[in-house]
Amino acid sequence: MKKAAPLFVIIAGCLWGSMGIFVRGLSAYGFTSLEIGALRVFGALLFLGVGILIYKKELLRIRPKDIWCFIGTGIVSIVFFNYCYFTTIQMTSLSVAAVLLYTAPAIVTTLSIVLFKEKFHPLKLTALVMAFAGCVLVTGILSQKLTLTVPGILLGLGSGFGYAMYSIFGRYALQKGYESLTISFYTFLFACIGFFPLVDVQHLVSCMEGSVKCICLVTGLVLLTTVIAYLTYTIGLSYMEAGRASILASIEPVVATLIGFVLYGERLSLLTLLGVILVLTSAVVVNVKGEDS
């Protein structure tokens, strides 16, 4: 399983990268970005809860003293990240928000060295720099006129911090012996608690009423980009270091860009292609044999 760990993380990154398909469809039905985030966690909690009750209800048992791990993955990570990210988009632009979000691998790597005593080798630094540079190029930010504000930058960095916290708190939960299903369930339970005061639940329900297509989009968003994505990432994280996992997950914007090109006819510039190559190369570099860093 350890050898397959990078593949699990890459699958998660690819699934997260496909989110735009569902987000575009649901936006047309009147959902806001924050409501789409809430739909993800509400739906994921439902699917995981039913699945665990059928499969192995003992997985729902946790020790009260470990609740902080799941508050971390659910509220500090998912809720805080979503709020900061969507607010940053409103205050700056999608490209600026995306670049600030992808400071996450550097945050994970730095914190993992301090908290988990992970080794730091030159190849990991190389992969980290390549992944971030690739994400910058993929977003197309270099060819745009930037809209920058201090609050926007701080919130953007906050989104990167929140995004990174899943790897950190998830690592703690794994070290305490919890399985990926348990971690994912309680992550979404606390995320639901955090999202509840931020969204209009009645509006969520009314947007879905009477539309089979909308329900299918929600189901795809929940199962593919949330339940399966977080499960596979957590499984991969359990067999590799958090810093490496975070770098590998940088494949997400690459997949999103390629989907935009194939399905929506979005333009691919030479800089974008260079960014794609850099991110893919970083995934190879961070998994060079002997670099178990």
N, C-alpha and C positions, 0 to 999 in steps of 0.2 A: 504493500500500500504506500510505503514511503516514496518509492520511485514514481508512483502515479500522482503524488501530491501536487506537483506543479500543474499537471493536466487539470485537476479539479479546480484549482484557482483560475486557470485560463478559461475554463468553461464558465465559471462564475462571471469573469470579466466580460466574456462574449455575451452572456445573457443580459448583464447590466447594460451593455452597449446596444442591445436591441430594444431598449425601453422606449426609444423615440417613436417606434411604430405604434405602440399603444398610447403613448402620451398625445401624439398628434390626433389619433382617432377620438380619444376621450375629450380632448380640448374642444373638438367640434360639437360635442354634446353639452358644452357649457361648464365643464369642470375646471376649476382653477388648479394651478400647479400644486398648491398646498393640499387641496382636496384629493388630488391624484396620489400624493404621498400618503395621505390618510387611508385611502382605499387600499393601497398596497398592504399596510400593516393590519387593518381590520380584516381583510380577506385572508391574509397569511395566518393570522391567529386562528381564524375559523377552520381553515384547511388543516393546519398542524394539530389543533386541538382534537378534531375528529379523528385524524390519522393516528395520533398517539393513543387515544382511547381504544381504538380498534387493534393497533399493533402491540403496544406494551404500555399500559397506563402507569406502570411503576416509574416511567421516565418523567412523570410530572412531579416526582418528589424532589424537593431541594431543601437544603438546610437554611433556616432563617438567617444565619450569620453570613450567608453567601449572597443574599439578595442584592447587595451593592454591585456585584458583577453584572447583574441583569439590568439594574437601573443605569449602569454605565453603557451597556450595549444598546439599550432601548431608548432611554431619554437623552443621555449625554451624547450618544452617537447619532442615532437615527433622527430623533426629533430635532435636536439642536442643529445637526447638519442640514436637514431639509429647510428649517426656518432660515438659517443664515444664507444658504445657497439661493433660495428663491428671492429673498430680500435683496441679495447682492445683484441678482439679475435685474431687478427693478431699479436699483440705484446706479448701476453701471451698464453692463451689457452681458450677453450670454458668453462671449469669448473671454472677457475679463474674469467673470465668475468661474468659468471652467479652468482657466489657468491657475487662479488662486486655490481652487478646489484640489488641484493636483500637486499642491505642496504636501499632500497627505503622505506619500511614500517617504519623503524626507523626515516628516514628523514621526512616523512609525519607526523608521530606522534609528533615529536619534533616541527616542524613548526606549526602544528595545535594548539598545546598548546599555542604557542607564538602569532600567528596571529588570531586564532579564539576562543581563551580562552576555548578550549576543556578540559574537566576534564581528569585527569590522575589517574587511580586506579591501585592497585597491580595486578588485573586480566589482565588488558591491558598489563602491563609490562611482565607478565608471558606469555601471548599469543605472544607478540612480540619476546621474546627470543626463545620460542618454534618454531615459524615460521621460524626465521632465522637459528636456529640450524638444523631444518628439511631440509631447502633449501641447507645448506652446505652438509648434508649427502646425499641428493638426487643427487647432482651433482657428487658425487664420488671423490671430490677433496682430501679427506684424504688418498685415496689409490693411488694417483698419485704423480709423481715427478713434483714439481711446477716450472714454468718458470715465474719469477717475475722481473719486472723492475719498477723504480720509475715512468716514464711516463705511463707505462701500468696500474699501480695501480691508479694513478691520473685520467686517462681517465676512468677506471672502476668505480671509485667513481663518476665521472662526469655522467656516464650512469645511475647510481642509482639516482643521483640528478635530471637528466632530466626526468627519469621515474616517479619520485615523483611529479614533477611539474604539471602533468596533474591533479592530485587530488587537488593541491593547487589552481591553476588558475581556474580549473573547479568549485571549491567551490565558488570562487569570482563571476564567471559568473552566477552561480545558485542564489547567494544572490542578484544579480542585476535583477532577475526575468526572465532570459532566459530559454527556454525549452531545453530539451536534444537534440532535432533535430537541433535547432539553434546552440547550442554549438558545436555539432559534425560537422556540415557543415562548420562553420568558422574555426574550428580547422584544418580540412583537406584543406581548402582553403589556409591558411597561411603555412601549412606544404608543400603544393605543391610549393608555392613560394620559400620556403627554400630549397626544394629538387632539384628544376629545374637546378640550376648551378652545382649540384653535380653529375648528371647522364647524360648519352648519350641517349636522347629520341629516336633517330633513331635506336639505338641498341635495345631498349626496343620493338619497333614496329617490327623490323626485326626478333627478336626471336620468336614472336608470329605468324608470317605470315604462313598461310597454315597448322596450327596445331590445330585441334579441341580440342585435349586433353589438350594442353597448355592453350587455352582460357578457358576451363572448370576449370583448376587449378587456373588460375588468378581470375575467377569469384568466386570460393570457397574461395580463400584467401581474396578477397575483402569483400564479403557478410558476411561470417561467422566470420573470425578472425579480421575484421576491423569494418564494419558498425554495425552489430548486437552486437559485443563485446563492442564497445565503447558506443553504445546507452544504452545497459543494465547496463554497469558500471556507466554511468552518471545518469541514473534513480535511481540506488541504492544509489549513492553518494548524491542525492538530499534528501534522507530520513534518512541518517545516517552520523555519523562523518567520516571525511576523514581518520583518523588514523585507525578506525575499518575496513573501506572499503579496505585500503591498505593491512592490515594483511590478510583479507579474500582472496584477489586476489593472495596471495602467493600459492594458490592451483595450479597455472599455471605450475610450474615445476613438480609437482606430476602427473598431467594429461599427460604432455609431456613424463615423464618417463614410465608411464603405457602404453601409446600408443607405445612407443619404444619397450616395452616388448611384447605386444600383436601382433603388426603388423610387427615388424622388427626383432623379436627374440633377442632383446638386453637382456643382463644378469641383473638380479636383485640380488644384494648382500643383506646380512642381514642388513648392514648399510643403504643401500638404503631403504629397507622396514621400518627400524626404522625412517628414515627421513620422509617417507610418513605418518607414524603414528603420528609423531610430528606435521606436518603441519595440518593434519586433526583434531588433538586434539586442536591445537591453534584456529582453526575456531570455535570449540565448546566453548572453554574457553572465547573467546572474545564476545560471544553472550549469556553468562550466564545471565539469567533474572535479571534485575536491574542494569546491567553493561552497561548502555547507555552512554559509555564513548568515 
